[in-house]
Amino acid sequence: MTTTRFAPSPTGYIHVGNLRTALMNYLIARKAGGTFILRIDDTDPERSKEAYVDALKQDLEWLGLTWDRVERQSERLDRYHAAADELRAMGRFYEAFESPTELDLKRKKQLNMGRPPVYDRAALALSDAEKDALRAERGAGVWRFKLDQQRIEWNDGVLGDISIDAASVSDPVLIRGDGQVLYTLASVVDDTEMGVTHVVRGSDHVTNTATQIQIIQALGGNVPSFAHHSLLTGPQGESLSKRLGTLSLRDLREQGVEPMALLSMMARLGSADPIEMRADMGALIDGFDIGRFGSAPTKFDVADLFPLTARHLQGLDYDAVAERIAALGVPEAQAPLFWAVTRDNITTLHDLEGWWTLFRDGAEPVIEDEDRDFIAQAMAMLPEGPLDDSSWGTWTAAVKEATGRKGRGLFMPLRKALTGQAHGPDMAQVLPLLQVIRARS
Ligand code: GLU
């Protein structure tokens, strides 16, 4: 059965880049009728925060990316240590004692000699007595996985055939000196034991994948299918890494971006297919194919989310926004009309508040000097009694008759006097919503 996972580290808020990974894994699982696991990569006790776990769940729920179960790495440490013991027993795991400064020095020397900066495996030559002495002097060492120095190959769902020479990669550290299990080991044990069949993640993980394949094979697990999507850049191709903090999902939500706008964009951005506004998750699932994505960095402009949000809102029925409109204090009887009037004139739902304030309190009238008498005359002619969508027609016909004005010269001064704006929704619909006039009638 198809099983995917989204595996965030709870060390910050999730952002548009993480969302892409989450969405792709979600869509693959749902399309295949499989399982989507939310895996919390929290083996780093210092940087992982419970508040971020809660936050990322809220963010995924907001988007409708529901998971079938949650796994937490911090609760599975015994599994990782058991795997480490297995690797040790088969001679694929060794302790190394170089300090970061020493490693740095080694790398610099190698680079100076024009050689790739790969860990030289000096620790493999240490005798037991030497290790004991180093341990006594420096404390426990780190544990490295001994790679088989041959080519590692896989067919990547986005990048195609990949071949990496293991001799060009350092033996990865899987356990730190203080005993902390690192991501590479934890991830591999989880993917194997949880039956993960497809791993989609950012292309910054390609080298990890090479080493992970060997660890999975050493542990006798099944190697999943891997796909590495490109990383997002800014609109000019600039790196987003520093700006991702401001592109968190919660910021976007606060700015009024609608989930379907964000999801529709992310399900297509960087693929050979155009972005299409989808109405619901089902349509997104049907239209998704990871094979259509390219390896080139993907340009992302946050501004593009707003026209998509506006388009999405235009397609919404009143029922979808009823609660939100009620919360503004719009009387229930007028609420459907309020939505019909405003939905083509907003970018985000936040804009509803401005419209309601205008309808409720009236606008600061904009009246040109030459229109003063005209407006006074017209206002005096407002129909008595409750206003409905025929009132504007009746009223302006009478005003036209009485003043001889017509067309723009008739309608525009009235619009500006009543709404304070030269543009906006159909006045026939606006008039019955103007609470000041209702109160007076
Ligand atoms: N916690 C890792 C990350 O956020 C997960 C990578 C993976 O999908 O394996 O980068």
Residues whose N, C-alpha, C, O or C-beta is under 5 A from the ligand:
A	BS01	LIG	A7 P8 S9 D41 S187 V200 R201
